[in-house]
Amino acid sequence: MNAVDTLEAAKELLEQGDAVGALRRLGSGSIPGFLREEADFLAAEAWRSRGFFGRAEALYRKTLGRPAKLDPPLRVEAALGSAAGLRSVGEVPAARRRLADAVRTARVSRLRAYARAIELEDALIDRAAGAYGKSLGKLSAILRTATAERDWAKASFVLWAMGGAFRFKGELAASRAAFERSLSLAGRAGDVSAKGYALFGLGGVTRIMGRLKESATFYRRAARVFRGTQDVFGLAYAECGYANALRQVGRWAEAERRYKRAHFLYSQLGDEPDLGYVDWGLGQVYLRRGDLRRATASFLSALSLFKRHHEERGTALSELSLSHAYHALGRTAAAERLFDAARDRSRRNGLHAHLEIYT
């Protein structure tokens, strides 16, 4: 098989959802220099689809570092893929720079076909930045278009994104309704991955609402969905989400096992913001058991990861939990400072982390 055929075969495998097969095909033979950019781009897309955002970003960066050779459509697609990956791990300023690159290239080269993809990524970056109202306005407009065009897969994805924004705004009924509609449209589109993420959304919002048995059921269903896929991020998310639900109903030993499995998977992915949530969850388990030394260590680890990635909600949750541990240890002044910092951080960012007892 010559190099052109290799790239075409890899592209076809990727479109079929076989990222592992695509990567295997790309590594099966030498790729000449004039096709290297496209090969690196396809490999980046494959790694990103599995949740390996760090590996994907290294390849996007390599692709985008060849401006003299890169044709404009490939540059736009690589910049958009990079923006999506960076956004997913909380690197919002870097994601905005990549999106600006895509916008600039599309405008100069008059590539109007990418307008909608750019519009959607812009709304998702606003969501990642915590500008939930602004993001919801943009997503609502995109949803109307997708629904009018009967693009059920896109509509399901947009509703999933809206569900998360509603949840973080504290509009829990609207959040649940969005996730339920997302799940319905995922089924209509036959999109297995979209179904799994809608179930994640339902698991999260029902947990926040205190509907803990429902939450555990949704996460269990999501885990079954992702067990048959190549999406390592989805598998990690399922383990962490289910652990959260188990922790809330007092099944701490099982929750700890699930968190440790999630920690292993997120570590493989190099996903530090989500590792922060795993460390925070483990800290909650230790806190409930009265193991203050391990709880404090876990909360401090989570706080460090969240601050490094400017994850305001996680930072607020870690400050609040650490304040509880410090108070139990008799460090009351430090506990008061952290408690006030968590409350102020939540309010400053339009969050309700300080009110979420079922997180």
Salt bridges, closest charged atoms under 4 A:
GLU8 OE2 - LYS11 NZ 3.82
GLU38 OE2 - LYS11 NZ 3.20
ASP40 OD1 - ARG36 NH2 3.29
ASP40 OD2 - LYS62 NZ 3.84
ASP40 OD2 - ARG66 NH2 3.05
GLU45 OE2 - ARG48 NH2 3.23
GLU57 OE2 - ARG61 NH1 3.69
GLU57 OE2 - ARG98 NH2 3.04
GLU91 OE2 - HIS309 ND1 2.86
ASP101 OD2 - ARG75 NH2 2.94
GLU121 OE2 - ARG87 NE 2.71
ASP122 OD2 - LYS138 NZ 2.64
ASP126 OD1 - ARG96 NH2 3.14
ASP126 OD2 - LYS138 NZ 2.64
GLU149 OE1 - ARG116 NH1 2.76
GLU171 OE2 - LYS169 NZ 3.02
GLU180 OE2 - ARG176 NE 3.03
GLU214 OE1 - ARG176 NH2 2.77
GLU214 OE2 - ARG211 NE 2.57
GLU239 OE1 - ARG258 NH1 3.24
GLU254 OE1 - ARG251 NH2 2.65
GLU256 OE2 - LYS260 NZ 3.11
GLU256 OE1 - ARG289 NH1 2.73
GLU256 OE2 - ARG294 NH2 3.69
GLU272 OE1 - ARG308 NH1 2.86
GLU272 OE1 - HIS309 NE2 2.69
ASP279 OD1 - HIS263 NE2 3.43
ASP291 OD2 - ARG294 NH1 3.83
GLU312 OE1 - ARG345 NH1 2.78
GLU319 OE2 - ARG345 NH2 2.93
ASP340 OD1 - ARG343 NH2 3.61
ASP344 OD1 - ARG343 NE 3.31
GLU356 OE1 - ARG313 NH2 2.97
